[in-house]
Amino acid sequence: MYKLDALQYPYDALEPVIDQKTVEVHHDKHHQTYVNNLNKAIEGLGLKEQTIEELLRDLSQVPEERRQAVINHGGGHFNHLVYWETMTPGGAKEPQGELAKAIDDKFGSFEKFKEAFEKAGAGQFGSGWAWLVLDKGEMKIVQSSNQDSPVSKGMTPLLVNDVWEHAYYLKYQNRRADYLSAWWPLVNWDIVAARYAKAK
Ligand code: MN3
């Protein structure tokens, strides 16, 4: 059984970039529903106890007829965990040290990285996610559709933004690009750096 922990910050902590109501519904309704449906999808399978990341990294342990449900709802659980953790009311506002250097080396500059990431988020057709990942040691921006998760392809997430409409619609309506560009002050670069150091 998987369970959803309370957010590490109050619902209004991401104001004014993300409004309180959006955070509340996103976490308590959308995310909770993924957890509930994940538990239904794995019911009776006798899987070993493991983190949701471990489960998604090895989907071969899930029988084929339940696998898509685990991809959808397990991905929905894991992707949102990374998303909530990526954001914080405090923390470093820009990448530092080794992480900053890796971003500069790969994308040219922090500004160019942000531009490319926003483009990936805006260009994701329909619902999905924009990610910064490490893929076999290489830093990359990738998109994923629906609740597909890059961990199922062996990648390690460093940072993610949710581009499903439920993440931004109350405040930004159809203006996904505005949400993407307004989002940067929320990113906790200390956490991103810790993920990077661990994954390298
Ligand atoms: Mn979402």
Residues whose N, C-alpha, C, O or C-beta is under 5 A from the ligand:
A	BS01	MN3	D162 W164
